Amino acid sequence: MSFKLTILGCDSAIPTVDKQQTAQLLNVNERFFLIDCGENTQVQLRKYQLSFQRISHILISHLHGDHYYGLIGLITSMHLLGRKKELHIYAHEILKEIINVQLSASNTNLNYPLFFHVLPANEEKILFKDDNIEISNFLLDHTIDCSGFLFKEISSKREIIQKKIDEHKIPFDKIHEIKKGANYINENNQIINNNELTTLISNLHSYAYCSDTRFSSRIIPIISNVDILYHEATFSKELDERANETGHSTTKDAANIAKEANVKKLLIGHYSKRYKDLNMLLDESKQFFHNTFLTKEGDVFDFDSF
């Protein structure tokens, strides 16, 4: 199963020629989830040869423009290119009105079904679940309503114990249904319980996305032990007062969250334009959590590679 994260944009506030606003694409077994949608997202998808027609779900953390101004353009491009497949958007309620006004103003009737799912302002819940993934939101501490997102890989299948195949002479055409939980009836009509033949799949992946937020210790048990945590680090550690005023985090804040939550890897992003050398932010974060990485546009993080 594939589980890969592509960074489309990782800067804050104002886009420039070479730096784009926040957007990420998560591929879960060829199911594509777009996380935030900064101004130039559809161009970035083209740049990195990612088909936006394959995106089925879009999650918007909050309604500051650098996290959703690219959305209406992406929606209409999907329409103009003849999309028929349904699209699901998860965002705070007012965004539905914004989208409808924009479509109405241009007299656009989409070719495809668009479903809007209200992101609760003061509640944490499961937003989506299928056989591959469970997605939930968790509340962040920003200047407006804002949620992070937790992606947890799940599986309805189990791993078959290889030696049991030979021991019970299990034919190849029975393995698939055994992985799905079926018992096995051998040639002597004996029932071999599935629990004797299989184990739970243990290498399931998890990803936590922390959009704009002040340091918030309440999220630590929610994101505990995830494989990768993305946490904004807009400012260097000496600007903690500025970070608190603007509802953002410092490198130290992000690293301490990662450390306390016992995550495997920390990605930082949403950099303030004041920093020309981002390695300074990386070095600061590594002082508190060594396994920290800068996000850069075009980076792909394969969860199977570590």
C-alpha positions in Angstrom: 0.0 0.0 0.0 1.3 3.4 -0.9 1.4 6.2 1.7 3.2 9.3 0.3 3.1 13.0 1.1 4.0 15.6 -1.5 4.7 19.2 -0.5 3.1 21.6 -3.0 3.6 24.8 -1.0 5.1 25.5 2.4 5.4 29.3 2.8 3.1 31.7 4.6 1.0 34.7 3.7 2.1 36.1 0.4 3.2 33.9 -2.6 6.3 34.8 -4.6 7.7 33.5 -7.9 9.6 30.8 -6.2 7.7 30.2 -2.9 4.1 29.1 -2.7 1.5 29.0 0.0 0.4 25.9 2.0 -0.8 22.9 0.1 0.0 19.2 0.5 -1.1 16.0 -1.3 -1.4 12.7 0.5 -1.6 9.5 -1.5 -3.1 6.6 0.4 -3.2 3.5 -1.8 -3.9 5.7 -4.9 -6.6 7.7 -3.0 -5.6 11.3 -3.1 -6.3 13.8 -0.4 -5.5 17.5 -0.8 -4.7 19.3 2.5 -5.2 23.0 2.2 -5.1 24.8 -1.1 -3.0 28.0 -1.3 -3.2 30.4 -4.2 -1.1 28.5 -6.8 -2.0 24.9 -5.9 -3.3 23.8 -9.3 -0.1 25.1 -11.0 2.0 23.2 -8.5 0.0 20.0 -9.2 0.8 20.4 -12.8 4.5 21.2 -12.1 5.0 18.0 -10.2 2.9 15.9 -12.7 0.1 15.1 -10.2 -3.4 14.7 -11.7 -5.8 16.9 -9.8 -8.7 15.0 -11.4 -7.7 12.1 -9.1 -8.2 14.1 -6.0 -11.4 12.9 -4.3 -11.2 14.9 -1.0 -10.0 18.4 -0.1 -9.5 19.4 3.6 -9.2 23.1 4.4 -7.8 23.8 7.9 -9.1 27.4 8.2 -10.2 30.4 6.2 -7.1 32.6 6.0 -6.5 33.1 2.3 -3.1 31.5 2.1 -4.8 28.2 2.9 -7.7 28.3 0.5 -7.5 31.0 -2.2 -6.5 28.4 -4.7 -9.7 26.4 -4.2 -12.2 28.1 -6.5 -9.7 28.0 -9.4 -9.1 24.3 -8.8 -12.8 23.5 -8.6 -13.5 25.4 -11.9 -10.5 23.9 -13.7 -11.8 20.4 -12.8 -15.1 21.5 -14.3 -13.6 22.9 -17.5 -11.6 19.7 -18.1 -14.8 17.6 -18.0 -14.6 16.1 -14.5 -17.5 13.7 -13.7 -16.3 12.1 -10.5 -17.6 13.6 -7.2 -15.5 15.8 -5.1 -15.8 16.2 -1.3 -14.7 19.3 0.6 -14.2 19.5 4.4 -14.1 23.0 5.7 -15.7 25.5 8.1 -19.3 26.3 7.2 -18.8 29.8 5.7 -16.7 28.4 2.9 -19.7 26.7 1.4 -21.3 30.2 1.0 -18.1 31.6 -0.5 -17.9 28.8 -3.1 -21.6 29.1 -4.0 -21.3 32.9 -4.5 -18.3 32.5 -6.8 -20.0 29.8 -8.9 -23.2 31.8 -9.1 -21.4 35.0 -10.1 -19.8 33.2 -13.0 -23.0 31.3 -13.9 -21.1 28.0 -13.5 -23.0 24.8 -13.1 -20.5 22.1 -12.3 -20.3 19.0 -14.4 -19.7 16.9 -11.3 -21.2 16.4 -7.9 -19.7 18.7 -5.2 -20.3 17.6 -1.6 -19.5 20.0 1.2 -18.9 18.6 4.7 -18.9 21.1 7.6 -15.8 21.1 9.7 -16.9 21.6 13.3 -15.6 24.8 14.9 -15.6 23.4 18.5 -15.7 19.6 18.0 -13.3 16.8 17.2 -14.6 13.9 15.2 -14.0 11.3 12.5 -14.5 13.1 9.1 -14.1 10.2 6.7 -13.4 6.5 6.9 -13.1 3.7 4.4 -11.2 0.4 4.1 -7.8 2.3 3.8 -7.9 5.4 5.9 -9.6 7.2 8.8 -9.4 11.0 8.9 -10.3 13.1 12.0 -9.9 16.7 12.9 -8.5 18.2 16.1 -8.8 21.8 17.3 -5.8 24.2 17.1 -5.2 27.5 18.8 -5.1 30.2 16.0 -6.7 33.6 15.6 -9.8 32.1 13.9 -11.4 28.6 14.0 -8.7 26.2 12.8 -8.3 22.4 12.8 -5.5 20.0 12.3 -6.0 16.7 10.6 -5.0 13.2 11.7 -4.7 10.5 9.0 -4.5 6.9 10.2 -4.1 4.0 7.9 -6.4 1.1 8.6 -6.9 -2.3 7.0 -9.7 -4.8 6.8 -7.2 -7.5 5.9 -4.8 -9.5 8.0 -1.3 -10.9 7.3 -1.2 -14.6 6.8 1.5 -16.5 8.7 3.7 -18.1 6.0 4.4 -21.3 7.8 0.7 -21.9 8.2 0.3 -22.1 4.4 2.5 -25.2 4.3 1.3 -26.6 7.6 -2.3 -26.7 6.5 -1.7 -27.0 2.8 -3.7 -23.9 2.0 -4.3 -23.5 -1.7 -3.5 -20.2 -3.3 -7.1 -19.3 -4.2 -8.0 -19.4 -0.5 -5.4 -16.9 0.7 -7.3 -13.8 -0.3 -10.4 -14.7 1.7 -8.3 -15.8 4.7 -6.6 -12.4 4.7 -10.1 -10.8 4.8 -10.9 -12.8 7.9 -12.4 -16.1 6.8 -11.7 -19.3 8.5 -10.2 -22.2 6.6 -11.8 -25.6 6.1 -9.1 -28.2 5.3 -9.4 -31.4 3.3 -10.6 -33.3 6.4 -13.4 -30.7 6.9 -11.7 -29.4 10.0 -12.2 -25.6 10.7 -9.0 -23.8 11.3 -9.7 -20.5 13.0 -8.5 -17.4 11.3 -6.7 -16.2 14.4 -4.4 -19.2 14.1 -3.6 -18.4 10.5 -3.1 -14.7 10.5 -1.8 -11.7 12.5 -2.8 -8.1 12.5 -1.0 -5.9 10.0 1.5 -4.0 12.1 3.1 -1.5 9.7 0.1 0.8 9.3 1.0 4.5 8.8 -0.1 7.7 10.4 0.2 11.4 9.7 -0.7 14.5 11.7 -1.0 17.9 10.0 -0.9 20.9 12.3 -1.8 24.0 10.4 -1.5 27.6 11.9 -1.5 27.4 15.7 0.1 28.6 18.9 1.8 26.0 21.0 -1.0 23.7 22.2 -0.2 20.9 24.6 -3.7 19.6 24.4 -3.0 18.0 21.0 -0.2 15.9 22.3 -2.2 12.8 23.2 -4.2 13.1 20.0 -1.1 13.0 17.7 1.0 10.7 20.0 3.3 8.3 18.2 2.4 9.3 14.6 5.0 8.4 11.9 5.2 12.0 10.6 4.1 15.2 12.2 3.9 18.4 10.1 3.8 21.4 12.4 4.0 25.0 11.4 7.1 26.9 12.5 6.6 30.4 11.3 9.1 32.1 13.6 12.5 31.5 15.2 12.5 30.8 18.9 13.3 34.4 20.0 10.1 35.7 18.5 7.8 33.8 20.8 5.9 36.9 21.7 5.2 37.7 18.1 4.2 34.1 17.5 1.7 34.2 20.3 0.3 37.5 19.1 -0.3 36.2 15.6 -1.5 32.7 16.6 1.6 31.0 15.3 4.4 28.7 16.6 8.2 29.0 16.8 10.7 26.3 15.9 11.0 25.5 19.6 7.2 25.1 19.9 7.0 22.7 17.0 10.0 20.7 18.2 8.6 20.4 21.8 5.2 19.2 20.5 7.0 16.5 18.4 9.2 15.5 21.4 6.3 15.3 23.9 4.1 13.4 21.4 6.9 10.9 20.7 6.5 11.2 16.9 9.1 9.6 14.6 9.7 12.5 12.2 8.9 16.2 12.3 8.4 18.4 9.2 8.3 22.1 9.7 6.9 24.8 7.3 4.8 28.0 6.9 8.0 30.1 7.1 7.8 33.8 7.6 9.2 35.8 4.7 11.8 37.4 7.0 14.0 34.3 6.8 16.2 34.0 3.8 18.2 31.0 5.2 15.8 28.4 6.3 18.6 26.2 7.6 18.7 28.5 10.7 15.1 27.4 11.5 16.1 23.8 11.0 19.1 24.0 13.2 17.0 25.6 16.0 14.3 22.9 15.8 16.9 20.2 15.9 18.2 21.5 19.2 15.0 20.3 20.8 14.0 17.4 18.4 16.7 15.9 16.3 14.7 14.1 13.7 13.4 17.4 12.1 13.2 18.2 8.4 12.5 21.3 6.4 9.6 21.0 3.9 10.4 22.3 0.4 8.2 22.4 -2.6 8.3 19.2 -4.5 9.5 17.1 -1.6 8.0 13.6 -1.4 7.9 11.7 1.9 7.4 8.0 1.4 6.2 6.5 4.7 7.6 3.1 3.7 11.1 4.4 3.5 11.8 4.7 7.2 
